[in-house]
Each structure stands twice: as C-alpha cells, then as structure tokens.
Amino acid sequence: MSFISRPDLGAWPTLGYVDSPLDRACHLRAGAADLLDHPSARFYLLGGELVALKGAGPAFDPLFDRAEAEARGRGEALFLGIEGDGAPRFAMGFDPGLRETLEGEGLTVTDLRTIAVSGLIAPQHLGPVACGKALRAWHTRHGFCANCGAASRIVDAGWRRDCPSCGAQHFPRTDPVVIMLTARGDRCLLGRQPHFAPGMWSTLAGFVEPGETIEDAVRRETLEEAGVRTGKVRYLASQPWPFPMSLMIGCIAEATSEELVIDRNELEDARWFGRDEVTLMLTRTHPDGLFVPPPIAIAHHLIRNFIEGGHA
C-alpha cells in the first residue's frame, strides 16, 4: 500500500475539558449555601453519565436557574466556582431514570461524550460540566467513611466529606493515568481495546501505581501491554477526563525495542504504524477505514504531535 504525502492539518484543535472560565473560589465554599439565591446563580443538571440541556441545536444551553434545577434535580447542589463578575455555578444531580420525563418536557438529555464530540454546548461549558460530573461520581462512591464505615456527610459545598463518628475528613480524589505515544523513528505504537468502535486505534494508557513516577508508569504500562521497552519519556500535556474522575497525563516515549508481546487481557491488538498511515487515520481518509480518537481526547493530540515531527 502506498500513502499520500502528509497534508496541511491546519490549526491545532482544542483539547476537551481543559478550558474553564470558572474561578474555583475555594474561599467561598464554606458559605456557598448563601450563593444559591444569587440572581446570577446557575446550575448544571447531571445524572450519572447524562447531562440535561435546554434549547435547540446547534448550541444547547446547559445552565438552569435555581427553580428549574430544584424542580428536576435531587440531592445537594455542589459549588463549582464563580464565573465572570461573580456569577455562582453549581452542579445538581437528577435521576437518570427520569430521562424520558425530562425529554417530554422539551429538554435534551444525552451523555457527556456525545456532547463533547458533537459540540452540542459552547466549549467553555465542558470544563465545569466535567468538574461537576467527576465530583458527583466521587460522592456517589464515597458515601461511607473509609476509616470506620459510618455514613459521612457533605461539607464545603461538596469539596469534603466528614465522618460524624470518627472525625475523619475525606477529600475528592483524581486518578492519575499515563497515556503515551510510543515512537521509534518514523513509526509509532497504537493499540485497540475490545470496547473500541470498529476501526479505531489509539495510544496506550494505564493507571499510575503507588510509589511510581510518571516516567516509570509509562515504561511499565508499555512493557506490560505490548512487550515494548522504552527509554526517554517526555511530558506533553494533561487533560481532566471525567469518566469517571481521572487526570490523563500525556507523554511521548522513545521505544528501545520493537518486538510485540501483546497482553490480550488488556488489548485486542497492537501494532506499529508509519507516520504517513497515521496521518490518514487522523484525517479519516485511511483506505481501510482506520481512524484515531477525535480532537477532544488527548490521544488525538499525542498522535498529531507525532505526525508533525514530534519525537521523544
């Protein structure tokens, strides 16, 4: 198979969930309940993987006033921060089982991945929605004290849980994940997981383990999943990834070996791709229909960096 020369890829696309207009205003968290009645207070409505939206396309409105939010939501409002000249922003939950009811009221209810990929809301909303989704996911999983097992309670408008039994304090956590483009000369290593859409290939990734550096995690995960050894590791960028609450740490790794030994428990497949072929995958013009993740994902940016001549 012969490949065309690399095209001009144009301006660098925007990475999803990274640009937030909010001042997190941690000094206001303890008294955030007083901000619920602020005339500019607005609420994002989140239900598990789902987000409720108002209006019609192409740009939907994800913000609700307090009356609208409380009529449809449940649980405590989580304070996200202050936008602009003092407008408070909150996240409130709704029961995903009420999706059809909300849609019957004229709302659009869909998942955050679809919203981000399809550009259904203005980019400045993605960061706050991602924050709210991750924060709510943490509370859903941490209703009981990890120290003594007693039910804990929300304080600081969602940024802490306190145990009334033993006094332990618990804070929201983010799971660090390394995601790496491993390259050797004009070729890079991509893999497929079983749940990927047909034809999609992406960079390898894995959780950072306790007591491990980012560089060591990159080397370990690449060796474990594909049998490839790596040397130099360079950090490129990071991305909050609210599925459910991770921080993707994007790196470029220099491979020091090429033979693949694939862990089939982790990957459906893995192989080396030349720069020209990856260009066709990124531009979605590959003759076999192969493609890479969309621009909202940091994997896309790691792959584009490789295409444009980036190296470890």
C-alpha angles and dihedrals in degrees: 000000000000123000135212122246116271113276128222101273093199126215118359109262124239117265113232126251095006106099112069124171091204129112100213088215095199089180089068098050097092091055099032092120087073089060095058091087095046107127091234096046112126133182136215112216113218131177113182104292092351132094125195117224135189129215131018134295156307087045117022126196114238095184125098130184119240096265092049092047097047092047090059105023138074138204129025123330110245115218113233101175146266125305126205115327096358110310110151119224125203138177120223129182131233132192108265087211088069093062095113091047092053091046088051087058090058099263125132113230119189141138125279094242091058091045092052097042094045096042094234094157133036112276093244090067095057095075096051092043090050090050092049093046093050093045093050091047090054092051091048090056098040107050092128132057112261089209102054107000097243121137110270129210134225117252135168090039092293102322096103141025120212127201111223090197105055101009096241117154121216126196130198113271133211121207112228113223127183115217115185142186104212112202138182115184110306094347133080134195119243131173142196127224119206093248094054119114112261110279097017120127126180145172121283120260141177144166121275109243126221114281092015130123122225090249093051091048090054091051094044096047093047091050094044097047102036107011091240120137119218135196123181116039123193127191115230110170144321135231134193106235113196097200082128108317116319138137111220110213107201118211141170114223129195112225117222095185135036109196112108125223103177123206100221091195088066104027135036089205144338134192146156119269128195120235094250093051092048089052089058090049093051092049090043093236098114110138091227094049095251116154144167131232119292124264095267089070122078089226088070091055094048090052093047090050088056092048092052092054103274116151139176 
